[in-house]
Amino acid sequence: MTRDWSAITIEASDPCRICGSQGRTERAHVSGRTYDERTGKGRWKVHPLDIVPLCGPALDTASCHYGVDHGQIDLLPFLTVEEQVRVVEHRRGIENARIRLAPSAYKAAAA
């Protein structure tokens, strides 16, 4: 599977959208890789509104990338309106988008 990242301008030196740290930033999917645009057999295009800079690495339990991927950090307050709308479109509704972007609200309600 090949992803086309040519439209993405995020670099490792950009600050993390959540904590502001620099130097170890990664490109993180807001909705998930599933929502990348399929452009051909085994090829996917990544849209700029679907990616934010988060500190990593993604497998480091202390990183923001890990925290967002595992529902430990709410990403919603750190997104632009355009990014939020994109997640609502991908997830087919505002509640599904909130579950992805603000999981703490749902964990609290379940407790």
Jmol script that loads the backbone (N, CA, C; Angstrom):
load data "model"
ATOM      1  N   MET A   1       0.849  -1.172   0.000  1.00  0.00           N
ATOM      2  CA  MET A   1       0.000   0.000   0.000  1.00  0.00           C
ATOM      3  C   MET A   1       0.899   1.240   0.000  1.00  0.00           C
ATOM      4  N   THR A   2       0.636   2.142  -0.924  1.00  0.00           N
ATOM      5  CA  THR A   2       1.435   3.352  -1.060  1.00  0.00           C
ATOM      6  C   THR A   2       0.564   4.573  -0.805  1.00  0.00           C
ATOM      7  N   ARG A   3       1.053   5.464   0.049  1.00  0.00           N
ATOM      8  CA  ARG A   3       0.329   6.700   0.325  1.00  0.00           C
ATOM      9  C   ARG A   3       1.066   7.881  -0.301  1.00  0.00           C
ATOM     10  N   ASP A   4       0.275   8.769  -0.912  1.00  0.00           N
ATOM     11  CA  ASP A   4       0.811   9.985  -1.502  1.00  0.00           C
ATOM     12  C   ASP A   4       0.703  11.101  -0.462  1.00  0.00           C
ATOM     13  N   TRP A   5       1.853  11.510   0.080  1.00  0.00           N
ATOM     14  CA  TRP A   5       1.914  12.544   1.108  1.00  0.00           C
ATOM     15  C   TRP A   5       2.293  13.908   0.520  1.00  0.00           C
ATOM     16  N   SER A   6       2.286  14.050  -0.804  1.00  0.00           N
ATOM     17  CA  SER A   6       2.813  15.253  -1.449  1.00  0.00           C
ATOM     18  C   SER A   6       2.091  16.541  -1.055  1.00  0.00           C
ATOM     19  N   ALA A   7       0.830  16.466  -0.666  1.00  0.00           N
ATOM     20  CA  ALA A   7       0.081  17.665  -0.282  1.00  0.00           C
ATOM     21  C   ALA A   7       0.291  18.055   1.179  1.00  0.00           C
ATOM     22  N   ILE A   8       1.009  17.234   1.935  1.00  0.00           N
ATOM     23  CA  ILE A   8       1.200  17.467   3.360  1.00  0.00           C
ATOM     24  C   ILE A   8       2.497  18.233   3.586  1.00  0.00           C
ATOM     25  N   THR A   9       2.417  19.326   4.339  1.00  0.00           N
ATOM     26  CA  THR A   9       3.591  20.177   4.564  1.00  0.00           C
ATOM     27  C   THR A   9       4.145  20.066   5.978  1.00  0.00           C
ATOM     28  N   ILE A  10       3.638  19.152   6.767  1.00  0.00           N
ATOM     29  CA  ILE A  10       4.096  18.989   8.152  1.00  0.00           C
ATOM     30  C   ILE A  10       5.498  18.396   8.167  1.00  0.00           C
ATOM     31  N   GLU A  11       6.366  18.999   8.967  1.00  0.00           N
ATOM     32  CA  GLU A  11       7.757  18.544   9.100  1.00  0.00           C
ATOM     33  C   GLU A  11       8.022  18.181  10.561  1.00  0.00           C
ATOM     34  N   ALA A  12       9.086  17.441  10.801  1.00  0.00           N
ATOM     35  CA  ALA A  12       9.456  17.021  12.156  1.00  0.00           C
ATOM     36  C   ALA A  12       9.744  18.218  13.064  1.00  0.00           C
ATOM     37  N   SER A  13      10.121  19.346  12.482  1.00  0.00           N
ATOM     38  CA  SER A  13      10.436  20.532  13.278  1.00  0.00           C
ATOM     39  C   SER A  13       9.191  21.343  13.659  1.00  0.00           C
ATOM     40  N   ASP A  14       8.037  21.045  13.073  1.00  0.00           N
ATOM     41  CA  ASP A  14       6.802  21.752  13.425  1.00  0.00           C
ATOM     42  C   ASP A  14       6.394  21.387  14.851  1.00  0.00           C
ATOM     43  N   PRO A  15       5.787  22.315  15.589  1.00  0.00           N
ATOM     44  CA  PRO A  15       5.383  21.999  16.966  1.00  0.00           C
ATOM     45  C   PRO A  15       4.200  21.034  17.005  1.00  0.00           C
ATOM     46  N   CYS A  16       4.180  20.222  18.034  1.00  0.00           N
ATOM     47  CA  CYS A  16       3.058  19.318  18.277  1.00  0.00           C
ATOM     48  C   CYS A  16       1.811  20.171  18.507  1.00  0.00           C
ATOM     49  N   ARG A  17       0.721  19.803  17.900  1.00  0.00           N
ATOM     50  CA  ARG A  17      -0.519  20.565  18.012  1.00  0.00           C
ATOM     51  C   ARG A  17      -1.019  20.584  19.448  1.00  0.00           C
ATOM     52  N   ILE A  18      -0.701  19.572  20.241  1.00  0.00           N
ATOM     53  CA  ILE A  18      -1.226  19.478  21.602  1.00  0.00           C
ATOM     54  C   ILE A  18      -0.272  20.071  22.629  1.00  0.00           C
ATOM     55  N   CYS A  19       0.960  19.589  22.683  1.00  0.00           N
ATOM     56  CA  CYS A  19       1.877  20.021  23.750  1.00  0.00           C
ATOM     57  C   CYS A  19       2.888  21.075  23.314  1.00  0.00           C
ATOM     58  N   GLY A  20       3.013  21.300  22.014  1.00  0.00           N
ATOM     59  CA  GLY A  20       3.922  22.324  21.514  1.00  0.00           C
ATOM     60  C   GLY A  20       5.372  21.902  21.382  1.00  0.00           C
ATOM     61  N   SER A  21       5.702  20.672  21.740  1.00  0.00           N
ATOM     62  CA  SER A  21       7.102  20.238  21.637  1.00  0.00           C
ATOM     63  C   SER A  21       7.531  20.187  20.179  1.00  0.00           C
ATOM     64  N   GLN A  22       8.827  20.415  19.966  1.00  0.00           N
ATOM     65  CA  GLN A  22       9.373  20.441  18.612  1.00  0.00           C
ATOM     66  C   GLN A  22      10.499  19.434  18.498  1.00  0.00           C
ATOM     67  N   GLY A  23      10.751  19.004  17.261  1.00  0.00           N
ATOM     68  CA  GLY A  23      11.882  18.145  16.992  1.00  0.00           C
ATOM     69  C   GLY A  23      11.554  16.676  16.861  1.00  0.00           C
ATOM     70  N   ARG A  24      10.379  16.272  17.273  1.00  0.00           N
ATOM     71  CA  ARG A  24       9.997  14.863  17.127  1.00  0.00           C
ATOM     72  C   ARG A  24       8.549  14.728  16.670  1.00  0.00           C
ATOM     73  N   THR A  25       8.122  15.691  15.868  1.00  0.00           N
ATOM     74  CA  THR A  25       6.749  15.716  15.387  1.00  0.00           C
ATOM     75  C   THR A  25       6.550  14.713  14.257  1.00  0.00           C
ATOM     76  N   GLU A  26       5.401  14.062  14.287  1.00  0.00           N
ATOM     77  CA  GLU A  26       5.004  13.124  13.245  1.00  0.00           C
ATOM     78  C   GLU A  26       3.698  13.581  12.619  1.00  0.00           C
ATOM     79  N   ARG A  27       3.444  13.086  11.439  1.00  0.00           N
ATOM     80  CA  ARG A  27       2.169  13.325  10.762  1.00  0.00           C
ATOM     81  C   ARG A  27       1.164  12.319  11.316  1.00  0.00           C
ATOM     82  N   ALA A  28       0.105  12.822  11.934  1.00  0.00           N
ATOM     83  CA  ALA A  28      -0.893  11.952  12.551  1.00  0.00           C
ATOM     84  C   ALA A  28      -2.246  12.124  11.866  1.00  0.00           C
ATOM     85  N   HIS A  29      -2.897  11.017  11.556  1.00  0.00           N
ATOM     86  CA  HIS A  29      -4.227  11.043  10.959  1.00  0.00           C
ATOM     87  C   HIS A  29      -5.253  11.469  12.011  1.00  0.00           C
ATOM     88  N   VAL A  30      -6.115  12.388  11.652  1.00  0.00           N
ATOM     89  CA  VAL A  30      -7.149  12.868  12.563  1.00  0.00           C
ATOM     90  C   VAL A  30      -8.282  11.850  12.661  1.00  0.00           C
ATOM     91  N   SER A  31      -8.784  11.377  11.531  1.00  0.00           N
ATOM     92  CA  SER A  31      -9.881  10.409  11.520  1.00  0.00           C
ATOM     93  C   SER A  31      -9.393   8.971  11.468  1.00  0.00           C
ATOM     94  N   GLY A  32      -8.212   8.772  10.967  1.00  0.00           N
ATOM     95  CA  GLY A  32      -7.669   7.436  10.768  1.00  0.00           C
ATOM     96  C   GLY A  32      -7.300   7.225   9.308  1.00  0.00           C
ATOM     97  N   ARG A  33      -6.380   6.317   9.070  1.00  0.00           N
ATOM     98  CA  ARG A  33      -5.911   6.045   7.707  1.00  0.00           C
ATOM     99  C   ARG A  33      -7.008   5.539   6.785  1.00  0.00           C
ATOM    100  N   THR A  34      -8.019   4.940   7.359  1.00  0.00           N
ATOM    101  CA  THR A  34      -9.133   4.389   6.588  1.00  0.00           C
ATOM    102  C   THR A  34      -9.764   5.427   5.672  1.00  0.00           C
ATOM    103  N   TYR A  35      -9.681   6.682   6.045  1.00  0.00           N
ATOM    104  CA  TYR A  35     -10.363   7.741   5.306  1.00  0.00           C
ATOM    105  C   TYR A  35      -9.495   8.413   4.245  1.00  0.00           C
ATOM    106  N   ASP A  36      -8.282   7.920   4.023  1.00  0.00           N
ATOM    107  CA  ASP A  36      -7.479   8.433   2.917  1.00  0.00           C
ATOM    108  C   ASP A  36      -8.189   8.085   1.613  1.00  0.00           C
ATOM    109  N   GLU A  37      -8.003   8.932   0.608  1.00  0.00           N
ATOM    110  CA  GLU A  37      -8.688   8.752  -0.676  1.00  0.00           C
ATOM    111  C   GLU A  37      -7.985   7.693  -1.519  1.00  0.00           C
ATOM    112  N   ARG A  38      -8.738   6.703  -1.931  1.00  0.00           N
ATOM    113  CA  ARG A  38      -8.171   5.653  -2.772  1.00  0.00           C
ATOM    114  C   ARG A  38      -8.051   6.175  -4.198  1.00  0.00           C
ATOM    115  N   THR A  39      -6.848   6.104  -4.757  1.00  0.00           N
ATOM    116  CA  THR A  39      -6.614   6.636  -6.101  1.00  0.00           C
ATOM    117  C   THR A  39      -6.270   5.548  -7.105  1.00  0.00           C
ATOM    118  N   GLY A  40      -6.154   4.335  -6.679  1.00  0.00           N
ATOM    119  CA  GLY A  40      -5.830   3.225  -7.571  1.00  0.00           C
ATOM    120  C   GLY A  40      -5.484   2.004  -6.757  1.00  0.00           C
ATOM    121  N   LYS A  41      -5.146   0.954  -7.429  1.00  0.00           N
ATOM    122  CA  LYS A  41      -4.833  -0.301  -6.754  1.00  0.00           C
ATOM    123  C   LYS A  41      -3.644  -0.125  -5.819  1.00  0.00           C
ATOM    124  N   GLY A  42      -3.922  -0.210  -4.512  1.00  0.00           N
ATOM    125  CA  GLY A  42      -2.864  -0.085  -3.524  1.00  0.00           C
ATOM    126  C   GLY A  42      -2.313   1.318  -3.350  1.00  0.00           C
ATOM    127  N   ARG A  43      -3.000   2.314  -3.866  1.00  0.00           N
ATOM    128  CA  ARG A  43      -2.525   3.705  -3.768  1.00  0.00           C
ATOM    129  C   ARG A  43      -3.579   4.565  -3.081  1.00  0.00           C
ATOM    130  N   TRP A  44      -3.086   5.446  -2.188  1.00  0.00           N
ATOM    131  CA  TRP A  44      -3.960   6.299  -1.398  1.00  0.00           C
ATOM    132  C   TRP A  44      -3.393   7.700  -1.357  1.00  0.00           C
ATOM    133  N   LYS A  45      -4.275   8.697  -1.396  1.00  0.00           N
ATOM    134  CA  LYS A  45      -3.858  10.101  -1.303  1.00  0.00           C
ATOM    135  C   LYS A  45      -4.274  10.639   0.065  1.00  0.00           C
ATOM    136  N   VAL A  46      -3.350  11.304   0.735  1.00  0.00           N
ATOM    137  CA  VAL A  46      -3.601  11.864   2.056  1.00  0.00           C
ATOM    138  C   VAL A  46      -3.969  13.340   1.902  1.00  0.00           C
ATOM    139  N   HIS A  47      -5.103  13.736   2.459  1.00  0.00           N
ATOM    140  CA  HIS A  47      -5.591  15.116   2.365  1.00  0.00           C
ATOM    141  C   HIS A  47      -5.013  15.939   3.515  1.00  0.00           C
ATOM    142  N   PRO A  48      -4.604  17.182   3.252  1.00  0.00           N
ATOM    143  CA  PRO A  48      -4.005  18.020   4.298  1.00  0.00           C
ATOM    144  C   PRO A  48      -4.882  18.243   5.536  1.00  0.00           C
ATOM    145  N   LEU A  49      -6.204  18.284   5.380  1.00  0.00           N
ATOM    146  CA  LEU A  49      -7.081  18.501   6.535  1.00  0.00           C
ATOM    147  C   LEU A  49      -7.230  17.244   7.392  1.00  0.00           C
ATOM    148  N   ASP A  50      -6.696  16.130   6.916  1.00  0.00           N
ATOM    149  CA  ASP A  50      -6.804  14.868   7.653  1.00  0.00           C
ATOM    150  C   ASP A  50      -5.574  14.577   8.507  1.00  0.00           C
ATOM    151  N   ILE A  51      -4.597  15.480   8.480  1.00  0.00           N
ATOM    152  CA  ILE A  51      -3.324  15.249   9.162  1.00  0.00           C
ATOM    153  C   ILE A  51      -2.986  16.429  10.069  1.00  0.00           C
ATOM    154  N   VAL A  52      -2.510  16.141  11.275  1.00  0.00           N
ATOM    155  CA  VAL A  52      -2.014  17.177  12.184  1.00  0.00           C
ATOM    156  C   VAL A  52      -0.646  16.754  12.710  1.00  0.00           C
ATOM    157  N   PRO A  53       0.173  17.730  13.098  1.00  0.00           N
ATOM    158  CA  PRO A  53       1.459  17.378  13.700  1.00  0.00           C
ATOM    159  C   PRO A  53       1.287  17.012  15.178  1.00  0.00           C
ATOM    160  N   LEU A  54       1.759  15.821  15.540  1.00  0.00           N
ATOM    161  CA  LEU A  54       1.741  15.391  16.935  1.00  0.00           C
ATOM    162  C   LEU A  54       3.112  14.840  17.282  1.00  0.00           C
ATOM    163  N   CYS A  55       3.535  15.034  18.532  1.00  0.00           N
ATOM    164  CA  CYS A  55       4.831  14.495  18.934  1.00  0.00           C
ATOM    165  C   CYS A  55       4.745  12.974  18.982  1.00  0.00           C
ATOM    166  N   GLY A  56       5.849  12.351  18.690  1.00  0.00           N
ATOM    167  CA  GLY A  56       5.898  10.896  18.630  1.00  0.00           C
ATOM    168  C   GLY A  56       7.158  10.398  19.304  1.00  0.00           C
ATOM    169  N   PRO A  57       7.487   9.162  19.058  1.00  0.00           N
ATOM    170  CA  PRO A  57       6.867   8.280  18.077  1.00  0.00           C
ATOM    171  C   PRO A  57       5.509   7.742  18.536  1.00  0.00           C
ATOM    172  N   ALA A  58       4.740   7.281  17.562  1.00  0.00           N
ATOM    173  CA  ALA A  58       3.374   6.828  17.825  1.00  0.00           C
ATOM    174  C   ALA A  58       3.311   5.670  18.810  1.00  0.00           C
ATOM    175  N   LEU A  59       4.381   4.908  18.949  1.00  0.00           N
ATOM    176  CA  LEU A  59       4.382   3.769  19.874  1.00  0.00           C
ATOM    177  C   LEU A  59       4.921   4.117  21.263  1.00  0.00           C
ATOM    178  N   ASP A  60       5.354   5.364  21.444  1.00  0.00           N
ATOM    179  CA  ASP A  60       5.851   5.838  22.740  1.00  0.00           C
ATOM    180  C   ASP A  60       4.647   6.233  23.591  1.00  0.00           C
ATOM    181  N   THR A  61       4.420   5.551  24.684  1.00  0.00           N
ATOM    182  CA  THR A  61       3.234   5.795  25.511  1.00  0.00           C
ATOM    183  C   THR A  61       3.195   7.196  26.110  1.00  0.00           C
ATOM    184  N   ALA A  62       4.312   7.915  26.089  1.00  0.00           N
ATOM    185  CA  ALA A  62       4.350   9.278  26.616  1.00  0.00           C
ATOM    186  C   ALA A  62       4.096  10.330  25.536  1.00  0.00           C
ATOM    187  N   SER A  63       3.942   9.923  24.282  1.00  0.00           N
ATOM    188  CA  SER A  63       3.766  10.887  23.189  1.00  0.00           C
ATOM    189  C   SER A  63       2.295  11.239  22.985  1.00  0.00           C
ATOM    190  N   CYS A  64       2.063  12.419  22.457  1.00  0.00           N
ATOM    191  CA  CYS A  64       0.696  12.845  22.141  1.00  0.00           C
ATOM    192  C   CYS A  64       0.101  11.973  21.032  1.00  0.00           C
ATOM    193  N   HIS A  65       0.924  11.554  20.078  1.00  0.00           N
ATOM    194  CA  HIS A  65       0.443  10.694  18.995  1.00  0.00           C
ATOM    195  C   HIS A  65      -0.142   9.401  19.571  1.00  0.00           C
ATOM    196  N   TYR A  66       0.564   8.785  20.484  1.00  0.00           N
ATOM    197  CA  TYR A  66       0.080   7.573  21.145  1.00  0.00           C
ATOM    198  C   TYR A  66      -1.207   7.877  21.922  1.00  0.00           C
ATOM    199  N   GLY A  67      -1.202   8.972  22.673  1.00  0.00           N
ATOM    200  CA  GLY A  67      -2.366   9.322  23.488  1.00  0.00           C
ATOM    201  C   GLY A  67      -3.625   9.522  22.668  1.00  0.00           C
ATOM    202  N   VAL A  68      -3.507  10.176  21.521  1.00  0.00           N
ATOM    203  CA  VAL A  68      -4.666  10.381  20.647  1.00  0.00           C
ATOM    204  C   VAL A  68      -5.092   9.053  20.038  1.00  0.00           C
ATOM    205  N   ASP A  69      -4.140   8.280  19.529  1.00  0.00           N
ATOM    206  CA  ASP A  69      -4.466   6.994  18.902  1.00  0.00           C
ATOM    207  C   ASP A  69      -5.143   6.021  19.862  1.00  0.00           C
ATOM    208  N   HIS A  70      -4.848   6.139  21.141  1.00  0.00           N
ATOM    209  CA  HIS A  70      -5.400   5.209  22.125  1.00  0.00           C
ATOM    210  C   HIS A  70      -6.499   5.823  22.990  1.00  0.00           C
ATOM    211  N   GLY A  71      -7.041   6.956  22.571  1.00  0.00           N
ATOM    212  CA  GLY A  71      -8.180   7.554  23.262  1.00  0.00           C
ATOM    213  C   GLY A  71      -7.874   8.126  24.626  1.00  0.00           C
ATOM    214  N   GLN A  72      -6.608   8.466  24.875  1.00  0.00           N
ATOM    215  CA  GLN A  72      -6.212   9.021  26.167  1.00  0.00           C
ATOM    216  C   GLN A  72      -6.173  10.543  26.162  1.00  0.00           C
ATOM    217  N   ILE A  73      -6.106  11.142  24.983  1.00  0.00           N
ATOM    218  CA  ILE A  73      -6.040  12.599  24.844  1.00  0.00           C
ATOM    219  C   ILE A  73      -7.135  13.038  23.881  1.00  0.00           C
ATOM    220  N   ASP A  74      -7.884  14.060  24.255  1.00  0.00           N
ATOM    221  CA  ASP A  74      -8.891  14.645  23.371  1.00  0.00           C
ATOM    222  C   ASP A  74      -8.206  15.555  22.360  1.00  0.00           C
ATOM    223  N   LEU A  75      -8.432  15.296  21.077  1.00  0.00           N
ATOM    224  CA  LEU A  75      -7.847  16.113  20.014  1.00  0.00           C
ATOM    225  C   LEU A  75      -8.753  17.276  19.622  1.00  0.00           C
ATOM    226  N   LEU A  76     -10.036  17.178  19.913  1.00  0.00           N
ATOM    227  CA  LEU A  76     -11.021  18.171  19.492  1.00  0.00           C
ATOM    228  C   LEU A  76     -10.620  19.630  19.764  1.00  0.00           C
ATOM    229  N   PRO A  77     -10.150  19.987  20.965  1.00  0.00           N
ATOM    230  CA  PRO A  77      -9.849  21.402  21.217  1.00  0.00           C
ATOM    231  C   PRO A  77      -8.655  21.939  20.416  1.00  0.00           C
ATOM    232  N   PHE A  78      -7.928  21.069  19.766  1.00  0.00           N
ATOM    233  CA  PHE A  78      -6.716  21.476  19.062  1.00  0.00           C
ATOM    234  C   PHE A  78      -6.889  21.506  17.541  1.00  0.00           C
ATOM    235  N   LEU A  79      -8.111  21.287  17.074  1.00  0.00           N
ATOM    236  CA  LEU A  79      -8.373  21.258  15.642  1.00  0.00           C
ATOM    237  C   LEU A  79      -9.021  22.550  15.167  1.00  0.00           C
ATOM    238  N   THR A  80      -8.780  22.881  13.915  1.00  0.00           N
ATOM    239  CA  THR A  80      -9.465  24.008  13.292  1.00  0.00           C
ATOM    240  C   THR A  80     -10.899  23.585  12.978  1.00  0.00           C
ATOM    241  N   VAL A  81     -11.745  24.540  12.696  1.00  0.00           N
ATOM    242  CA  VAL A  81     -13.131  24.236  12.324  1.00  0.00           C
ATOM    243  C   VAL A  81     -13.147  23.372  11.065  1.00  0.00           C
ATOM    244  N   GLU A  82     -12.296  23.687  10.109  1.00  0.00           N
ATOM    245  CA  GLU A  82     -12.242  22.916   8.864  1.00  0.00           C
ATOM    246  C   GLU A  82     -11.863  21.456   9.126  1.00  0.00           C
ATOM    247  N   GLU A  83     -10.918  21.239  10.014  1.00  0.00           N
ATOM    248  CA  GLU A  83     -10.513  19.877  10.368  1.00  0.00           C
ATOM    249  C   GLU A  83     -11.646  19.138  11.070  1.00  0.00           C
ATOM    250  N   GLN A  84     -12.360  19.844  11.946  1.00  0.00           N
ATOM    251  CA  GLN A  84     -13.487  19.229  12.648  1.00  0.00           C
ATOM    252  C   GLN A  84     -14.586  18.823  11.671  1.00  0.00           C
ATOM    253  N   VAL A  85     -14.896  19.694  10.727  1.00  0.00           N
ATOM    254  CA  VAL A  85     -15.928  19.397   9.727  1.00  0.00           C
ATOM    255  C   VAL A  85     -15.540  18.168   8.919  1.00  0.00           C
ATOM    256  N   ARG A  86     -14.282  18.064   8.588  1.00  0.00           N
ATOM    257  CA  ARG A  86     -13.783  16.917   7.817  1.00  0.00           C
ATOM    258  C   ARG A  86     -14.008  15.602   8.585  1.00  0.00           C
ATOM    259  N   VAL A  87     -13.781  15.614   9.887  1.00  0.00           N
ATOM    260  CA  VAL A  87     -13.995  14.411  10.692  1.00  0.00           C
ATOM    261  C   VAL A  87     -15.487  14.075  10.751  1.00  0.00           C
ATOM    262  N   VAL A  88     -16.336  15.079  10.893  1.00  0.00           N
ATOM    263  CA  VAL A  88     -17.783  14.844  10.902  1.00  0.00           C
ATOM    264  C   VAL A  88     -18.216  14.199   9.587  1.00  0.00           C
ATOM    265  N   GLU A  89     -17.669  14.679   8.478  1.00  0.00           N
ATOM    266  CA  GLU A  89     -17.989  14.097   7.168  1.00  0.00           C
ATOM    267  C   GLU A  89     -17.510  12.646   7.096  1.00  0.00           C
ATOM    268  N   HIS A  90     -16.263  12.400   7.502  1.00  0.00           N
ATOM    269  CA  HIS A  90     -15.711  11.045   7.449  1.00  0.00           C
ATOM    270  C   HIS A  90     -16.486  10.081   8.332  1.00  0.00           C
ATOM    271  N   ARG A  91     -16.784  10.515   9.526  1.00  0.00           N
ATOM    272  CA  ARG A  91     -17.428   9.645  10.520  1.00  0.00           C
ATOM    273  C   ARG A  91     -18.944   9.623  10.396  1.00  0.00           C
ATOM    274  N   ARG A  92     -19.460  10.367   9.433  1.00  0.00           N
ATOM    275  CA  ARG A  92     -20.898  10.385   9.116  1.00  0.00           C
ATOM    276  C   ARG A  92     -21.765  10.825  10.286  1.00  0.00           C
ATOM    277  N   GLY A  93     -21.351  11.884  10.927  1.00  0.00           N
ATOM    278  CA  GLY A  93     -22.169  12.456  11.989  1.00  0.00           C
ATOM    279  C   GLY A  93     -21.333  13.037  13.112  1.00  0.00           C
ATOM    280  N   ILE A  94     -21.939  13.992  13.802  1.00  0.00           N
ATOM    281  CA  ILE A  94     -21.212  14.717  14.839  1.00  0.00           C
ATOM    282  C   ILE A  94     -20.914  13.838  16.052  1.00  0.00           C
ATOM    283  N   GLU A  95     -21.821  12.951  16.425  1.00  0.00           N
ATOM    284  CA  GLU A  95     -21.559  12.113  17.600  1.00  0.00           C
ATOM    285  C   GLU A  95     -20.432  11.124  17.344  1.00  0.00           C
ATOM    286  N   ASN A  96     -20.398  10.540  16.160  1.00  0.00           N
ATOM    287  CA  ASN A  96     -19.298   9.636  15.826  1.00  0.00           C
ATOM    288  C   ASN A  96     -17.967  10.386  15.794  1.00  0.00           C
ATOM    289  N   ALA A  97     -18.005  11.621  15.316  1.00  0.00           N
ATOM    290  CA  ALA A  97     -16.791  12.444  15.302  1.00  0.00           C
ATOM    291  C   ALA A  97     -16.359  12.764  16.735  1.00  0.00           C
ATOM    292  N   ARG A  98     -17.307  13.079  17.605  1.00  0.00           N
ATOM    293  CA  ARG A  98     -16.969  13.382  19.007  1.00  0.00           C
ATOM    294  C   ARG A  98     -16.372  12.173  19.722  1.00  0.00           C
ATOM    295  N   ILE A  99     -16.855  10.995  19.402  1.00  0.00           N
ATOM    296  CA  ILE A  99     -16.295   9.787  20.017  1.00  0.00           C
ATOM    297  C   ILE A  99     -14.822   9.667  19.648  1.00  0.00           C
ATOM    298  N   ARG A 100     -14.481   9.983  18.403  1.00  0.00           N
ATOM    299  CA  ARG A 100     -13.088   9.913  17.944  1.00  0.00           C
ATOM    300  C   ARG A 100     -12.247  11.048  18.531  1.00  0.00           C
ATOM    301  N   LEU A 101     -12.810  12.261  18.545  1.00  0.00           N
ATOM    302  CA  LEU A 101     -12.024  13.442  18.897  1.00  0.00           C
ATOM    303  C   LEU A 101     -12.046  13.801  20.378  1.00  0.00           C
ATOM    304  N   ALA A 102     -13.065  13.376  21.106  1.00  0.00           N
ATOM    305  CA  ALA A 102     -13.184  13.712  22.535  1.00  0.00           C
ATOM    306  C   ALA A 102     -13.608  12.470  23.321  1.00  0.00           C
ATOM    307  N   PRO A 103     -12.772  11.432  23.317  1.00  0.00           N
ATOM    308  CA  PRO A 103     -13.158  10.171  23.977  1.00  0.00           C
ATOM    309  C   PRO A 103     -13.334  10.282  25.484  1.00  0.00           C
ATOM    310  N   SER A 104     -12.737  11.273  26.119  1.00  0.00           N
ATOM    311  CA  SER A 104     -12.851  11.384  27.576  1.00  0.00           C
ATOM    312  C   SER A 104     -14.295  11.609  28.007  1.00  0.00           C
ATOM    313  N   ALA A 105     -15.076  12.319  27.216  1.00  0.00           N
ATOM    314  CA  ALA A 105     -16.488  12.571  27.539  1.00  0.00           C
ATOM    315  C   ALA A 105     -17.271  11.263  27.563  1.00  0.00           C
ATOM    316  N   TYR A 106     -16.934  10.353  26.667  1.00  0.00           N
ATOM    317  CA  TYR A 106     -17.644   9.080  26.602  1.00  0.00           C
ATOM    318  C   TYR A 106     -17.173   8.108  27.664  1.00  0.00           C
ATOM    319  N   LYS A 107     -15.905   8.168  28.009  1.00  0.00           N
ATOM    320  CA  LYS A 107     -15.397   7.324  29.090  1.00  0.00           C
ATOM    321  C   LYS A 107     -15.994   7.741  30.423  1.00  0.00           C
ATOM    322  N   ALA A 108     -16.156   9.052  30.632  1.00  0.00           N
ATOM    323  CA  ALA A 108     -16.742   9.560  31.876  1.00  0.00           C
ATOM    324  C   ALA A 108     -18.205   9.163  31.993  1.00  0.00           C
ATOM    325  N   ALA A 109     -18.921   9.193  30.872  1.00  0.00           N
ATOM    326  CA  ALA A 109     -20.341   8.840  30.887  1.00  0.00           C
ATOM    327  C   ALA A 109     -20.539   7.349  31.178  1.00  0.00           C
ATOM    328  N   ALA A 110     -19.585   6.535  30.745  1.00  0.00           N
ATOM    329  CA  ALA A 110     -19.690   5.090  30.954  1.00  0.00           C
ATOM    330  C   ALA A 110     -19.321   4.679  32.372  1.00  0.00           C
ATOM    331  N   ALA A 111     -18.608   5.535  33.074  1.00  0.00           N
ATOM    332  CA  ALA A 111     -18.129   5.182  34.434  1.00  0.00           C
ATOM    333  C   ALA A 111     -19.210   5.313  35.471  1.00  0.00           C
TER     334      ALA A 111
END
end "model"
wireframe off; spacefill off
backbone 0.3
color backbone group
